[in-house]
């Protein structure tokens, strides 16, 4: 079942398929058995049919996401369906959908369900959930990546055309890399976070998982929009600087790259660099240390206190209900003082100034999305170290107000996918998606973990 947005749109426009028919086919395909721990709450066929029936007498051409099924990370509200943030005792049932979810529904999209996550969006692994460790779409012994675990796996396995995640430290990019998906971490504020359980409210982004860059572009165009109710919402400020047919891309110095003893990642990253060069890119070596120093601030500095502030009342009254590793991380916030916070803010400001200097030399920066991938058992045995390693290339992005796209670029010999991330200053989202599309047009073989071939458009 090909759920690529462009493909479904052709079927709807020709009359070969209706939203009601798609809902029935999708419900049958997904079934009731969730061995990979993808879903926290999947909508019933009758619940999905409510959305499908609302489209019955409407023109598909009038709705950019007409009849397109999507999954929602369970820290994002869907009206009438409990939001758990991966913690059953925390659950509440919202009376209205998150701003971004409602925009997608208004554009014709049909919600399929709420997906599993690292509890309170704290983690890059997908294992920190009382609903079970989410399993990789290619090999269930490996992690899905997190925290937007089920959101990625549902799309990779053909259960949704796209999904919403959140990305504070890499949660919208690492799972994309591990499941052969396109992962967009939009500019901060481009997508509203109203109706989203905060992790670090000053840094949180709603992210998009899609099968292709073109699909992600379609979703972004429907989802973005200024939300007066969200204090962190920002008007889009399109940049005049596009990623041209000839472009420069920054690559960390060799000694600053880290692959965490993965024997295949170095060659896969080298291949990805060659792919960009073949597209007209010119590689420029950059000093990556200021970016790494910024990344260390996220968990070693007082920003972890934002996670504590987000759930402080719940944490103090029901700490025993919180997943052990999550409780350990968030509980560590109490050691920071207000003075610590200001000192770290001053340091971040200095790092932002230092990192900004690179953009005079390059159009984008390219890194691996993650240096390696772990088995679930490996993460369970050493959860903090493994998680920290996965954030090596991701934790600095929102602190530096960058836009980013994770792109699939290859596979390990064991069949697990590998990918890169391209990033640029805020509001370069569309330019990055354009570059991602060029990469996919040249290199993509199949959609997610399905056997559906990637079709050039």
Buried (B, 14 or more C-beta within 10 A) or exposed (E): EBBBBBBBBEBBEEEEBBBBEBBBEBBEEBEEEBEBBBBBBBBEBEBBBBBBEEBEEEEBEEBBBBBBBBBBBBBBBBBEBBBBBBBEEBBEEBEEBBBBBBBBBEBBBBBBBBBBBBBBBBBBBBBBBBBBBBBBBBBBEBBBBBBBBBBBBBBBBBBBBBBBBBBBBBBBBBBBBBBBBBBBBBBBBBBBBBBBBBBBBEBBBBBBBBBBBBBBBBBBEBBBBEBEEBEBBBEBEEBEEBBEEEBBBBBBEEEBBBBBEBEBBBEBBEBBBEBBEEBEBEBBEBBBEBBBBBBBBBBEBBBBBBBBBBBBEBBEEEEEBBBEBBBEBBBBBEEBEEEEBEBBBEBBEEBBEBBEEBBEEBBBBBBBBBBBBBBBEBBBEEBEEBBBBBBBBBBBBBBBBBBBBBBBBBBBEEEBBBBBBBBBBBBBBBBBBBBBBBBBBEBBEEBBBBEBEBEEE
